Amino acid sequence: MKTISIKELHDQTGHWLRRVSVVGEIIVTERGTPVARMVPPSRPATGNPFANRKLLRGIAKLLQRPIGGPDSAEIIAAMRDGR
């Protein structure tokens, strides 16, 4: 486990993000107090994480309804004309 300061992380963010996969866990400190932990991913990211999501009740129905409607200019014109 490696420990670095916030300033080190700020100065060389890319370097430390690449080092996580080599070193493993990196603890970020502020004035000696741990404030964050960087860890390598448990498994490589593959595909779309939302592809197999389970939708909340009612959301699927909302997603199936048609999008669109009258143009806002038409609605405003109708309101002005008293229609």
Backbone as numpy.savetxt, mean C-alpha at the origin, in Angstrom:
# Nx Ny Nz CAx CAy CAz Cx Cy Cz
21.88 -10.18 13.42 21.03 -9.01 13.42 21.93 -7.77 13.42
21.63 -6.83 12.55 22.38 -5.59 12.40 21.54 -4.45 12.94
22.18 -3.46 13.55 21.49 -2.28 14.06 22.05 -1.05 13.38
21.16 -0.18 12.90 21.56 1.07 12.25 20.71 2.21 12.79
21.20 3.42 12.62 20.43 4.58 13.06 19.50 5.05 11.95
18.54 5.88 12.32 17.64 6.46 11.33 18.44 7.26 10.30
19.46 7.97 10.76 20.28 8.77 9.85 20.98 7.88 8.83
21.53 6.74 9.28 22.16 5.81 8.34 21.14 5.31 7.32
19.95 4.99 7.78 18.90 4.52 6.88 18.53 5.61 5.89
18.38 6.83 6.38 18.03 7.95 5.52 19.11 8.21 4.47
20.38 8.18 4.90 21.49 8.47 3.99 21.69 7.40 2.92
21.41 6.13 3.27 21.68 5.03 2.33 20.52 4.03 2.31
19.32 4.52 2.03 18.14 3.66 2.07 18.27 2.45 1.14
18.64 2.70 -0.10 18.76 1.60 -1.06 19.75 0.55 -0.62
20.88 0.98 -0.11 21.92 0.05 0.37 21.36 -0.86 1.46
20.69 -0.26 2.45 20.20 -1.05 3.57 19.04 -1.95 3.17
18.21 -1.51 2.25 17.13 -2.38 1.79 17.68 -3.60 1.06
18.74 -3.42 0.28 19.37 -4.56 -0.38 20.08 -5.47 0.62
20.63 -4.89 1.68 21.37 -5.67 2.70 20.45 -6.56 3.52
19.18 -6.21 3.64 18.26 -7.01 4.43 18.25 -8.45 3.96
18.28 -8.67 2.65 18.23 -10.04 2.14 19.51 -10.81 2.46
20.63 -10.10 2.65 21.91 -10.74 2.97 22.08 -10.91 4.48
21.87 -9.81 5.21 22.12 -9.79 6.66 20.97 -10.43 7.43
19.77 -10.31 6.91 18.58 -10.75 7.65 17.95 -9.54 8.30
17.57 -9.68 9.55 16.88 -8.61 10.26 17.81 -7.42 10.52
17.28 -6.21 10.29 18.00 -4.97 10.60 17.10 -4.14 11.50
17.64 -3.75 12.65 16.91 -2.91 13.59 17.31 -1.45 13.36
16.32 -0.57 13.25 16.57 0.86 13.07 16.33 1.54 14.42
17.31 2.35 14.83 17.21 3.00 16.13 17.18 4.52 16.00
16.58 5.15 17.01 16.61 6.60 17.13 17.19 6.90 18.51
18.39 7.46 18.50 19.10 7.76 19.75 19.23 6.52 20.63
19.50 5.39 19.99 19.73 4.14 20.71 18.49 3.34 21.03
17.31 3.89 20.78 16.06 3.19 21.05 15.51 2.58 19.75
15.25 1.27 19.73 14.71 0.65 18.52 13.35 1.26 18.16
13.20 1.64 16.88 11.94 2.23 16.41 11.34 1.46 15.24
12.15 0.63 14.57 11.63 -0.12 13.42 12.49 -1.37 13.22
11.91 -2.31 12.48 12.61 -3.54 12.18 12.40 -3.84 10.70
13.48 -4.08 9.99 13.38 -4.47 8.58 13.73 -5.94 8.49
12.86 -6.70 7.85 13.10 -8.14 7.69 12.89 -8.52 6.24
13.61 -9.52 5.75 13.37 -9.96 4.38 12.00 -10.60 4.27
11.40 -10.57 3.08 10.09 -11.21 2.93 10.18 -12.70 3.19
9.12 -13.26 3.78 9.14 -14.69 4.08 9.11 -15.54 2.82
8.52 -15.01 1.79 8.53 -15.70 0.48 8.51 -14.63 -0.61
9.08 -14.93 -1.74 9.09 -13.94 -2.81 7.68 -13.59 -3.27
7.47 -12.34 -3.58 6.16 -11.90 -4.08 5.93 -12.44 -5.47
4.78 -13.07 -5.67 4.45 -13.60 -6.99 3.01 -13.27 -7.31
2.78 -12.85 -8.51 1.42 -12.60 -8.97 0.73 -11.46 -8.26
-0.56 -11.40 -8.47 -1.39 -10.35 -7.90 -1.96 -10.83 -6.57
-1.59 -10.18 -5.45 -2.10 -10.65 -4.16 -3.60 -10.48 -3.99
-4.24 -9.68 -4.85 -5.67 -9.45 -4.74 -6.49 -10.37 -5.64
-5.84 -11.19 -6.43 -6.55 -12.04 -7.39 -7.51 -13.00 -6.70
-7.14 -13.54 -5.57 -7.96 -14.55 -4.90 -8.59 -14.02 -3.61
-8.79 -12.73 -3.53 -9.33 -12.15 -2.31 -10.80 -12.54 -2.12
-11.21 -12.58 -0.88 -12.60 -12.87 -0.56 -13.27 -11.54 -0.26
-14.27 -11.19 -1.04 -14.95 -9.91 -0.88 -15.93 -9.94 0.28
-16.08 -8.80 0.92 -17.07 -8.69 1.99 -18.47 -8.80 1.41
-19.41 -9.19 2.27 -20.78 -9.35 1.85 -21.30 -8.06 1.22
-21.91 -8.14 0.06 -22.49 -6.97 -0.59 -21.56 -6.28 -1.57
-20.26 -6.45 -1.41 -19.31 -5.78 -2.30 -19.38 -6.36 -3.71
-19.48 -7.69 -3.81 -19.56 -8.32 -5.12 -20.75 -7.78 -5.90
-21.87 -7.57 -5.22 -23.07 -7.04 -5.87 -22.81 -5.62 -6.36
-22.13 -4.81 -5.57 -21.81 -3.45 -5.98 -20.88 -3.42 -7.19
-19.94 -4.36 -7.23 -18.99 -4.40 -8.35 -19.67 -4.79 -9.66
-20.80 -5.51 -9.58 -21.49 -5.96 -10.79 -22.42 -4.91 -11.37
-22.77 -3.89 -10.59 -23.71 -2.90 -11.12 -23.02 -2.02 -12.16
-23.77 -1.57 -13.15 -23.18 -0.76 -14.21 -22.69 0.59 -13.68
-21.62 1.03 -14.26 -21.05 2.33 -13.89 -21.50 3.34 -14.92
-21.85 4.50 -14.46 -22.25 5.55 -15.40 -23.57 6.17 -14.98
-24.18 6.81 -15.90 -25.42 7.51 -15.63 -25.43 8.79 -16.42
-26.38 9.63 -16.13 -26.44 10.88 -16.89 -25.25 11.78 -16.56
-24.91 12.57 -17.53 -23.83 13.53 -17.38 -24.25 14.60 -16.37
-23.32 15.05 -15.54 -23.65 16.05 -14.53 -24.17 17.34 -15.16
-23.68 17.68 -16.34 -24.18 18.89 -17.03 -25.66 18.74 -17.35
-26.08 17.55 -17.74 -27.50 17.30 -18.04 -28.35 17.44 -16.78
-27.86 16.94 -15.66 -28.60 17.02 -14.41 -28.77 18.47 -13.99
-27.69 19.24 -14.07 -27.74 20.66 -13.68 -28.68 21.43 -14.59
-28.61 21.17 -15.91 -29.48 21.84 -16.87 -30.95 21.53 -16.57
-31.24 20.27 -16.23 -32.60 19.87 -15.91 -33.09 20.56 -14.65
-32.21 20.72 -13.67 -32.58 21.41 -12.44 -32.86 22.88 -12.70
-32.09 23.49 -13.57 -32.29 24.92 -13.90 -33.61 25.12 -14.64
-33.91 24.17 -15.54 -35.12 24.29 -16.36 -36.37 23.86 -15.58
-36.18 23.31 -14.41 -37.33 22.89 -13.60 -37.92 21.58 -14.06
-37.14 20.78 -14.76 -37.64 19.47 -15.21 -37.61 18.46 -14.11
